[in-house]
Amino acid sequence: MAEHSVKVRIRFKEHAAPVAGEGLAAEPVQAHDGGGTYVLKNNAYYAPFAVGDLVRAELDGLGMLQVTDVVQPAPVVLTSVAVVHGDHDIARAMGDRWREDGAHWSEGMQGRLSTVWEPEVDADRAVSVLEPDLRAGRAELLWVAGPEQRSREAQTLVDFELDPEGADVDTTYWAPDDPYWREQGLDSPEFLAYVQSLASQDDVTARALEAGDHEAFREMFIFINGEAPW
């Protein structure tokens, strides 16, 4: 795993999102074994959290770092779109094209594409870059969130109260039964246990693996660990 990388969990209010929680990669800023402040290293998909946002996280009942506050949103705009048919090729082409007009970082998973824009790109400019793809029906705009829309007060979907019990994900996925890992030469007990632990702790990861979306899982794996062995 990448040095200094940890995983923090966003807990959603009941029925506020299609998943109970979402895991993000983060880097400790002022932290200890029980929690502290962390800067996010990737974007969320079900709530407006962006790369560079500074959050506070504490250990929940299962010993996982749960986000309990937004300390300082990064001074950037975050956009989220739903990609038509969840097509990876369409998402990749759009992300590459937007980089020519001020997009800094795009991530795709579960049929969504989340993009952080360069600091000089405001919300109106970001939407104008997205507009051709929105008009062509390649994507549907879900949200545009500047720093003010990513403050604690604006995060109406998120439950910041520390979960005393934690949350195991109910998943049908079982890594040792997935032939994909054997095909990749990654069927060691240690690696399969790590994959299963990610699926058991994060709804988005579990749903991607259940759907056989190993490319989406690989992208998430890289954001957490810095690289992937396949």
VEXDREN-2710 file (C-alpha; in Angstrom, 1 decimal):
% VEXDREN-2710
k/r/px/py/pz
1/MET/0.0/0.0/0.0
2/ALA/1.1/3.6/-0.6
3/GLU/3.1/5.2/2.2
4/HIS/0.9/7.4/4.4
5/SER/-2.3/6.4/2.7
6/VAL/-5.3/5.5/4.8
7/LYS/-8.9/4.8/4.1
8/VAL/-11.7/7.0/5.5
9/ARG/-15.4/6.2/5.4
10/ILE/-18.3/8.6/4.6
11/ARG/-21.4/7.5/6.4
12/PHE/-24.7/8.4/4.8
13/LYS/-28.0/9.1/6.5
14/GLU/-30.5/6.3/6.1
15/HIS/-32.1/6.3/2.6
16/ALA/-30.1/9.4/1.7
17/ALA/-27.9/7.5/-0.9
18/PRO/-28.0/4.2/-2.7
19/VAL/-25.2/3.0/-0.4
20/ALA/-24.7/3.0/3.3
21/GLY/-21.2/4.4/3.1
22/GLU/-18.3/5.2/0.8
23/GLY/-14.6/4.7/1.3
24/LEU/-12.0/7.3/0.2
25/ALA/-8.3/7.3/0.2
26/ALA/-6.8/10.0/2.4
27/GLU/-3.4/11.3/3.7
28/PRO/-3.0/12.1/7.4
29/VAL/-2.3/15.8/8.2
30/GLN/-2.5/15.9/12.0
31/ALA/-3.5/12.5/13.1
32/HIS/-2.9/9.8/15.6
33/ASP/-4.1/6.2/16.1
34/GLY/-7.6/7.4/17.1
35/GLY/-8.1/9.8/14.2
36/GLY/-7.4/13.4/13.3
37/THR/-7.4/15.5/10.1
38/TYR/-6.9/14.0/6.7
39/VAL/-6.7/15.4/3.1
40/LEU/-8.7/13.4/0.6
41/LYS/-6.8/11.8/-2.3
42/ASN/-9.8/11.0/-4.4
43/ASN/-13.4/12.2/-5.1
44/ALA/-16.6/10.7/-3.7
45/TYR/-19.3/9.5/-6.0
46/TYR/-22.4/9.8/-3.9
47/ALA/-21.7/13.1/-2.1
48/PRO/-19.7/16.2/-3.1
49/PHE/-16.3/15.5/-1.5
50/ALA/-13.2/16.3/-3.7
51/VAL/-9.5/15.7/-3.9
52/GLY/-7.8/18.1/-1.5
53/ASP/-10.7/18.5/0.9
54/LEU/-9.5/18.5/4.5
55/VAL/-11.7/16.4/6.8
56/ARG/-11.7/15.1/10.3
57/ALA/-12.1/11.4/10.9
58/GLU/-12.4/9.3/14.1
59/LEU/-12.5/5.6/14.7
60/ASP/-16.0/4.1/14.6
61/GLY/-17.2/1.0/16.4
62/LEU/-15.4/-1.3/14.0
63/GLY/-12.1/0.6/14.2
64/MET/-12.6/2.3/10.8
65/LEU/-11.9/6.0/10.3
66/GLN/-15.3/7.7/9.8
67/VAL/-15.5/11.3/8.5
68/THR/-17.0/13.3/11.3
69/ASP/-16.4/16.9/10.0
70/VAL/-15.4/18.9/7.0
71/VAL/-12.5/21.2/8.2
72/GLN/-11.7/23.0/4.9
73/PRO/-13.0/22.2/1.4
74/ALA/-10.3/22.6/-1.3
75/PRO/-10.6/25.9/-3.3
76/VAL/-11.8/24.1/-6.5
77/VAL/-15.0/23.1/-8.3
78/LEU/-16.1/19.5/-8.3
79/THR/-18.6/18.3/-11.0
80/SER/-20.3/14.9/-11.2
81/VAL/-22.0/13.4/-14.2
82/ALA/-23.8/10.2/-14.9
83/VAL/-22.3/8.6/-18.0
84/VAL/-24.7/7.1/-20.6
85/HIS/-25.0/3.4/-20.1
86/GLY/-22.0/3.6/-17.7
87/ASP/-19.7/3.3/-20.7
88/HIS/-16.0/3.4/-19.7
89/ASP/-14.8/4.4/-23.2
90/ILE/-17.2/7.3/-23.3
91/ALA/-16.2/8.4/-19.8
92/ARG/-12.5/8.2/-20.6
93/ALA/-12.9/10.2/-23.8
94/MET/-14.9/12.9/-22.0
95/GLY/-12.4/13.1/-19.2
96/ASP/-9.5/13.4/-21.6
97/ARG/-11.3/16.1/-23.6
98/TRP/-12.1/18.1/-20.6
99/ARG/-8.5/18.3/-19.5
100/GLU/-7.8/20.5/-22.5
101/ASP/-10.2/23.0/-21.0
102/GLY/-9.3/23.1/-17.4
103/ALA/-10.2/19.8/-15.9
104/HIS/-7.5/18.7/-13.4
105/TRP/-8.6/15.2/-12.2
106/SER/-11.4/12.9/-13.3
107/GLU/-12.4/9.5/-11.8
108/GLY/-15.0/7.1/-13.0
109/MET/-16.9/4.3/-11.2
110/GLN/-20.4/2.9/-11.0
111/GLY/-21.5/4.9/-14.1
112/ARG/-20.4/8.2/-12.7
113/LEU/-17.5/10.6/-13.6
114/SER/-16.3/13.0/-10.9
115/THR/-14.0/15.8/-12.0
116/VAL/-12.0/18.4/-10.1
117/TRP/-11.2/21.5/-12.0
118/GLU/-8.1/23.8/-11.9
119/PRO/-8.4/26.5/-9.3
120/GLU/-9.0/29.3/-11.9
121/VAL/-12.0/27.4/-13.4
122/ASP/-15.2/28.6/-11.8
123/ALA/-18.6/26.7/-11.8
124/ASP/-19.9/28.5/-14.8
125/ARG/-16.8/27.8/-16.8
126/ALA/-16.8/24.1/-15.8
127/VAL/-20.5/23.7/-16.9
128/SER/-19.7/25.4/-20.2
129/VAL/-17.0/22.8/-20.9
130/LEU/-19.4/19.9/-20.0
131/GLU/-22.3/21.4/-22.0
132/PRO/-21.5/19.7/-25.4
133/ASP/-21.5/16.3/-23.8
134/LEU/-24.6/17.0/-21.9
135/ARG/-26.4/18.2/-25.0
136/ALA/-25.3/15.2/-27.0
137/GLY/-26.7/12.9/-24.3
138/ARG/-23.4/11.4/-23.4
139/ALA/-23.8/12.5/-19.8
140/GLU/-26.3/13.9/-17.3
141/LEU/-25.2/16.5/-14.8
142/LEU/-25.6/15.4/-11.2
143/TRP/-24.0/18.3/-9.4
144/VAL/-21.6/21.2/-9.5
145/ALA/-20.0/21.9/-6.1
146/GLY/-17.7/24.7/-5.2
147/PRO/-16.1/24.9/-1.8
148/GLU/-19.3/26.4/-0.3
149/GLN/-21.4/23.4/-1.5
150/ARG/-18.9/21.0/0.1
151/SER/-18.9/22.6/3.6
152/ARG/-20.2/20.5/6.5
153/GLU/-23.5/22.5/6.5
154/ALA/-24.1/21.7/2.8
155/GLN/-23.4/18.0/3.2
156/THR/-27.0/17.1/3.8
157/LEU/-26.7/13.5/2.8
158/VAL/-23.9/12.7/5.3
159/ASP/-24.3/11.5/8.9
160/PHE/-21.3/13.0/10.7
161/GLU/-22.3/11.4/14.0
162/LEU/-19.8/8.7/14.9
163/ASP/-21.2/5.3/14.4
164/PRO/-20.6/3.3/17.6
165/GLU/-21.1/0.0/15.8
166/GLY/-19.6/0.6/12.4
167/ALA/-21.0/-1.0/9.3
168/ASP/-20.2/-4.2/7.6
169/VAL/-21.3/-4.3/3.9
170/ASP/-23.8/-7.0/3.0
171/THR/-22.2/-8.5/-0.2
172/THR/-22.5/-11.7/-2.2
173/TYR/-19.0/-11.2/-3.6
174/TRP/-16.3/-13.7/-2.4
175/ALA/-12.8/-13.0/-3.8
176/PRO/-11.5/-16.6/-3.6
177/ASP/-14.3/-17.7/-6.0
178/ASP/-13.6/-14.9/-8.5
179/PRO/-11.6/-16.5/-11.4
180/TYR/-10.4/-13.0/-12.5
181/TRP/-7.7/-13.0/-9.8
182/ARG/-6.4/-16.5/-10.8
183/GLU/-6.2/-15.3/-14.4
184/GLN/-4.1/-12.3/-13.2
185/GLY/-1.8/-14.5/-11.1
186/LEU/-3.1/-12.7/-8.0
187/ASP/-4.7/-15.6/-6.2
188/SER/-2.5/-15.6/-3.1
189/PRO/-4.4/-15.9/0.2
190/GLU/-3.0/-12.6/1.3
191/PHE/-4.1/-10.6/-1.7
192/LEU/-7.6/-12.3/-1.9
193/ALA/-8.1/-11.4/1.8
194/TYR/-7.2/-7.8/1.1
195/VAL/-9.7/-7.6/-1.8
196/GLN/-12.4/-9.2/0.3
197/SER/-11.7/-6.8/3.2
198/LEU/-12.2/-3.8/0.8
199/ALA/-15.5/-5.3/-0.5
200/SER/-16.7/-5.9/3.1
201/GLN/-16.0/-2.4/4.2
202/ASP/-17.2/-0.3/1.2
203/ASP/-20.5/-0.5/-0.6
204/VAL/-19.2/1.1/-3.9
205/THR/-16.3/-1.4/-4.0
206/ALA/-18.6/-4.3/-3.3
207/ARG/-21.1/-3.4/-6.0
208/ALA/-18.4/-3.0/-8.6
209/LEU/-17.0/-6.4/-7.8
210/GLU/-20.4/-8.0/-7.7
211/ALA/-21.0/-6.6/-11.2
212/GLY/-17.6/-7.9/-12.4
213/ASP/-16.4/-4.4/-13.0
214/HIS/-12.7/-5.1/-12.3
215/GLU/-11.6/-2.0/-14.2
216/ALA/-13.5/0.2/-11.8
217/PHE/-12.1/-1.7/-8.9
218/ARG/-8.6/-1.3/-10.3
219/GLU/-9.0/2.4/-10.5
220/MET/-10.2/2.6/-6.9
221/PHE/-7.3/0.3/-5.8
222/ILE/-4.8/2.6/-7.4
223/PHE/-6.3/5.6/-5.7
224/ILE/-5.9/3.9/-2.3
225/ASN/-2.5/2.2/-2.9
226/GLY/-0.8/4.4/-5.5
227/GLU/-0.4/1.5/-7.9
228/ALA/-2.0/-1.8/-8.8
229/PRO/-0.2/-5.2/-9.4
230/TRP/-2.3/-5.9/-12.5
END
